[in-house]
Amino acid sequence: MPTISARLSDEEQTELDAVAELLAEDRSTTIRKALDEGLETLRIRVAVERYQSGDVSAAEAAQLADLSIAEWLDVARERNLTTQLALSDLELDADTAAEL
């Protein structure tokens, strides 16, 4: 497993230690969990932004978010997302969903 180092402010280190204690885990485990959850959140955020702007279809947004199309549709519904996609893009999404 590769090792990565990062510089933390005193406040960030204090927060990390507090969360590690809360979870009854060591710093490394807490950092890995925070990174996993943070990366997932960032992927979804980018997918939402690109979908909302009409840059990507639902199927493409699902790929960006590393979700299945069904999971992506749940995210889109929960966030009341709308898109500016053309009808042909929506038809492609419908065809992709039908194949699943």
Protein Blocks (a to p, Z undefined) as FASTA:
>chain_A
ZZddddddfklmmmmmmmmmmnopafklmmmmmmmmmmmmmmmmmmmmmmmnopacfklm
mmmnopafklmmmmmmmnopacfbdfklmmmmmmmmmmZZ
